[in-house]
């Protein structure tokens, strides 16, 4: 284990690609460049608010015990071996090409390599302006930083592929933000998150090169990405093989999001990881009541492009954009289209397997698709609390007393936000009868089925209202709930934190920062 200040950082990305080394923070276009040098802007006082011991152990790092190391986490001190930079990339935002975007409030410090040879990029979010900040200040506020820190780690413990968060620090400086872009700007406390991932390369890194006709640069980035992160892929057709893996990992990620009820909120192509990780935690949310049209992002209204039930199809659209970007280095467009067309089969196969586990089936066959389809119809109509419903389903005894309709319905009362209509009662009861008949054909015991269900359906999720309460308390100097959530998120499949096992309270459905958020950070 080492102190952060004693690490000798690598800089493979900077060493292998052309960048703007001027260090200028003036907003500008950077054609021909993969990045721009970007030194963090010092802040008044860096104070450590949170540290991920588990991630630090994986990185072989000691918790900072001196101000010098803490200052690294806030951008106030840069080690000699670090070569900080902001990456240049583009993206499709809400379905439209947005041109050059880039790291506007993120700076990658360098790459840490563990004794086992595993490489991690360390990146600060909120350390000041870069060449890609446009008219922004490059800073982040406490509320968005708390949300990113907690959710990055929460998703990891849920088993969802994600970037990680090593630390959260306050900056001692106020930051002006208009939370809902409605003219009501106000000062908020500033903060910075240290983000960690094998790489932060995203679809947009390839898109910007293709859009500028920089084919040689595009090929260089593709070859380097495959060599570094997909070393098992070889041969003349390695690019197609690589694209196929990206298609499959992205489909798998969508299944994982749907499994836990996660809604990203801003599925632009610049927010899509080339490794199939959840990246860039902005106006995200878990669904409370099962609403396929739910989006937590005010900017996504009224179109709801990135709503809960549309995420899988948007992911395929985004993969199409990536495919279009890498097309200039391919000779066979038809082969690329064929790979993209495999997305649906990959997604549905994984999705049905996931649902089979969530409801405790021994295996999944084509005959079960009707059961799954009716399950989704029922959930969309009844709109129970998704997390609580699946927990109650674990304790449900199919076949025993199934003819006692009221008793069966009462078992799920805890998950309802509103009193059910007669029609919804029938829809729920009919599905439970269908489910009961299927479970009777199971070749595994009830205990084995329960084990499957408990491993797939989380009991604790970081609900928006809990995050909002924790943030409000932190801003007042009280970290009690913040610490409780840090403990609870590490055991999402346990009943050890059942003080949080309850529906979203009525007041939270309309409160700013609980029901709807924006891209403001």
N, C-alpha and C positions, 0 to 999 in steps of 0.2 A: 504494500500500500504506500502511496506517495502523496505528498501535498501537491495541490494543483500548481503551485508556483515552481515546483521542481520538475515539471513535465517538459520533455523535449518534443515539441509539436512537429508533425509532418505537414507538408503543404503540397500534396500531390496535384490537386486541382490547379492551383496557381502555377505550379511548375510545368504543367503539361499544356496549358492553354494560354492564348494571348489575352491580355487584359489591359485596361487603361490604368497605368501606374501613377498617374498624376496626383491622385489623392484628393482631387477637387470634389467638393460636395455640391457643386452647382448642378441643378437638374439638367439633363441633356440626353440626347440619343447617343448610343455608343455602337454604331455599326462595326462589324468585324471583331468585336470584343465579346469574350465570354463572361467577363466580370469587370468590376472597377474597384480599385483599392479603396478601402473605407475604414478609417480609424474611428473607433467609438468616440463620442463627445463626452468628456467627463461631466459628472453630476456632482451635486453638493455633498451628499453623504450616502454611501452604500451601506445598507443594513440588511443582514441576512434574515429573511422571514421564514423560509422553508428550505429543506434539503432532503433529497431522496436518498436515504441510506442504502436501499437495495440497489438502485442504479449505480450509486457511487461504488459499491462493492464490485459490481460488474466492470466498472471502469478502473478499478483498483485505486480509488482515490480516498484519502482521508477527508473527513469533514473539516472545512476551514476553521482554524483556530487563531488566525491572525488577520489583521486588517488588509494586509497586502493580498492575500488569497481572496478575501471577500471582495476587494476592489476589482479583481479580475472578473468576478461574476457580474459586476455592474459596469464594466467598460472603463473604469478609472485607471486600470493598469494593464498594459499589454506586454506579454513576455517577449523577449528578443527573438524566440523561435517562431512566434506567431506572425502570419502575414494576412491580416484581416481583409476581407473583401465582401462585396455585395454582388450576387450573381445577376446576370442579365438574362431575362426570359420574357416571353410574351404570353398571350393567352386569349382564349375565347371566354368572355364574361357574359353570362346570361344569354348565350347563344350567338353573340356577335364578336367578331375579331376586334380586340382592343389594342393591338399593336404592342410596342415595347412596354413592359411593366417592370419587372425586376424587384430585387429586395429593397423595398422602400423603407422598411423599419426593422430589417434583420441584417446582421453582420456575422459572417462565419469567421471564427478566430483561427481555426486550423484543425488538424486531425490528430486525435489521440490514438495510439496503438497500444493495446494491452500486451502483457507477457505471452498471451496465447496467440498473438498476431491479429486479433480482431481490431478493425479500424472503426472509429467513431468520429463524426464531425461534431464539433461544438459550436453552437451558434447563439448569439444574443438577440433577443427580440425586444426592441425598444431602446437601443443605445444611441440614437441620434440619426441625423440625416445622412443619406448616401446620394450618389448620382441618380438614383431611381426614385427618390422621395417625391418628385414632382413638386407640388405646393405644400406638402406635409412636413411635419417636424421630425419624423423618424422616431418619435417617442411612443411609449405605451402607458396606459393607465393601470391602476391597481386592479380595478374590476375585471378587465379583460385578461390581465396577467394571472390573477388568481384562477380564473376560469381555465386558462390554458395549462397552467401548472397542474391543477387537480385533475382535469379531464385527460391529459396526456397519460398520467400515471394510472388513472382509473381504467382507462381502456386497456392498458397493458394487463392489469389484473383480471379484467373481464375476458382476456384471451383474444382481443381484437388487435390485429397488426397496427402499429402506431409509432409515430415519433415519440420520444420520451422527454421528460423535463427533469433536469438535475437540481435546479435551484430557483428560488424566487427571492428577489431583493427589492427593497424600496429605494428610491433615489433621493428622497428629501426635497424634491422639487415638484411644484404643481404643474399640471399639464392642462391646457385649455382644450375641451372637447364639447362638441355638439352631439349628444348621445343619439338623438333621433333625426339629426339633420333638419330640425324644425325652427332654427333660429334661436334656440335656448341654450347657447353655449355657457359652460361653467368650468371652473377650475376643479381638477380632480388630482388626487395624489398619484405620482408617477411610480412606475415599477418596471423591472426587467426580468425576463425569464431566460435561463440558460437551457436551450433546446439541444437534444442529442438524437442523432440518427446515423445509420451507416452512410447515408447520403441524403441531401435535400433536393437532388435533381428531380425535376418534375416534367410533365408533358410539355410545358411551355418553353423549357430550355431548347427543345428540338424545334418547336413551332417557330420561334423567332428567327432561327437560322434559315429555315426553309422559306419563310416569308421574305427574307432579304436576299434570297438566291445564293446564299453562302454554302454551296454544296460541299466544298472541301472541308469547311468547318463542321458541317453537319455529319459528314462521314467520320471525321476525327472524334467527335463527341460520342457517336454511336459505338465505334470500335472501342473507345476507352471505357465506356459504360459496360459493355459486354465483358471486356477483359477484367475489369475491377469487380463487378457485382454479379456477373453471370459466367464465371470462368469455366464452367462445365460445357458451355456452348462453343462448338467449333464447326469448321467446315465452310464451304462456299455459301451455303444457305443459312449462315449463322444469324443474319439479321431477321429473316423470317422466323427462325426458331425463337429468337429473342422476343420478337413481337408477340408470338404465340404465348410465351410465358407471361408477358405483361398482361395480355388479355385474360389469361387464366387467374393470375393473382388479383387483378382488379375485380373480376367476377366473384372471387372468393371473399374479397373485402366487402362487397355489397351484401353478400349473404350474412356476414358477421354483423354488419350494421343492422340489418333487418332482424337478426336473431335477438339483439339486445334492445332494439327500438331506438337506435341512434339516428338523428337527422343532422347532417353536416351543415346545411344552410347556405353554403356557397360553393357548389361543385363546379366552379370554373376550371378550365383546363390547367390554369396555373396553380391550382390547388390539388392536383392529382399527382401522387408520387409514382415515380417510375418503378419503385419496389413494391407497390401495392400496399403502402402504409397510409393510415389516416394522418393527414397533414394539415396544418393551418387551422387551428381551433378558433373560430370567430363566433358568429351567432348560431351556435349549435344548440341542440337540445335532445333529450330523450322524449319520446312521446309519453304522455300520461294516459289519457283516453286514446283508444286505438282509432286514430283518424288518419286515413291515407292521404288526405289533402293538407295535413298539418305542415306548415313551414314556420320556423322560429324567426325568420329573417324579414324585417319590415321592407327591405329593398326587394325582396322576392314577391311582394304583393303588387298587383292582384293576380299575376300570371301563375304563381306557385310552381315555377319550373323545377325547383329543387325540393318539392314536398316529399314527405316520407315515402309515399308509394311510388314515386317517380325516380327514385335514386338509381335503381338498377338500369333503367332505360337511358338515363342521362349518362351513366358510366359508359354504356356502349357508344353513345354519340361522341363522348369525349375520346374514346379509343379510336373512333373514326377520324377525329382531328389529328391524333397522333399518327395514325396510319398515313393520312395525307401528308404529314410533315416529313416522314421518312421515305415517302415514295420516290423523291429525286435520286436516291441512291440504290433503288431497286430496278431491275429490268422487267419484272413480272408483276404487273398490277393485279392480275387475276388471282395470283397466289395470295397476295395480301388481303384481298377481299374475301377469299375463302377462309382465311384465318379469322378475320373479324366476324364472319358469319358463324363461327363455332361458339361465339360468346353465349348465345341463347341456350345452347345445349349444356354448356359448362355450368352456367348460372342455375338453370332449372334442376339439373341433377344434384348440385350441391344444396340448393335451396330446399328441395324435397327431402333430402337426407337430413338436413338440419331440422325441418319441421317434424320429421319422424322421431327424432331424438327428443324434441321438446314435448311431444305428446306420448312418449314412451312406447313406441312401436318396436317390435323385435327386428323388423327389416322393412324396407319400402319397395313396393311393386307398383306397376302401372295402375293396379286396381285402387291404390290408395290416393291417387290424384284427385278423385272425386271428393274424398274425405277432406283433403287439404283445401280444395277449392271452396267447399262449403264452410270450412273453418274460417277462411278469410272473409267470405261474405257475411258470416255471422258476426265476426269481430268488427267489421266495418259498419254493420248496422247497429249492434248493441253498444259498441264503443265502451267496453269495460276498461279499467286501468290495465294496460297490457302486462305489466310486471306482476301485479297482484293476481290477475286472472290465471296466469300460468302457474303461479305458486299454489293457488287453490286447486288447480287441476291435478297437481301432484297428489294432494290428499283426497281427491275425489275417488269414490269406490264404484267403478263401472259395474253394472250388473246387479249390484246390491241396492234394492229399493229404487231402481230406475223408474218404476211405474208410479212412484209417489212424486208427481210433478212438482208440487210446491216445495217439498223437502229438497229436491234436486236443485231447484232455482235458488232456494234460500242459501244453499252452500256457497254460492258465488256472490251473495249480497255485498260483501266487503269490497268487491271490485267495481261496483256500479257508481257512477257519478250522478245519475238521475234515476228516478223510478222508471222501470221498464214499461213500455206500452204492451198491450196484449199481443201485438204482432211480434215484437222483439222477444217476448217470453216464449212464443212458439218457435221462433227461429233458433233461439239458444237451446231450448229443450229438444228440438228435433235433431240438432247437431250432436248433443250429448247422447241421445239414443243411438245415433249412427256410430258415434265414437265407442260407446259401450259394446256394441255388437262386434266392432273391429278388435277391441281389446280382448274379447273372449276368445279370439282366434290366435292370440299371441302365443309364441312358443317359449317365452321367457317369463319368469315369475314377476309378481307385483314389485318385489324388492329390486329386482334387476331393472325393471321399467322405471321405477322411482329414481334409481341411481342415474340412469340416463337423463331423466328430466331435470334432476337437481344440478347436473353438471352443465346443462345447456341453458337453463332459464335462471337468470340472476335474481336474487332476492333483494339486493341493494343496488340502486342506481343513483348517480348524482343528479337529482332532480334540480331544475332551474331555480325553484323557490328556495331550496336549501343553499345553493350557491349564492343566491342573492342575499339571503340572511347572513351568511358567513362573511360576505364582502362588506355589508353594512356594519357588521360588528367590528371587522378588522379596521375599517375607516375610523372607528371610535376607539381603537386601541385594544379591543377584546378579541383574542384569538381562540376562545374556547370551542366554538362550533367548527372553526377552521381545522383545529387539531382533531376533533371528533371525526370529521369527514375524511381526514387523511388516514385515520385508522380504519374506518368502515370501508373505504374504497379498496383496501387490500384484501378484504374477505367478502366479495360480492355474492358468493354462493352460500354464505353461512347465515345462520339466524342469530349470530352474536350481536348484531346491531339493529335489533328489531324496533328500537325506538324510532327508526326512520321508515319502518315498514307500514306506510299509510299513504292514502291518496293525496294528491295535490289539494291543499285547502282552497276553499272557494275564493278567498281574497286574492290568491295568487294568479287566478285566471285572467285578471285584468290589470294587475300591478306591473308597471314598467320595470323591465329587467327580469321579470319572471315568465311572462307569457310570450312576449315579443322582444327581440333584440335587433341590433343593427350591426353593420360592419365597423362601427366606430370603435377605435381602440386607442 
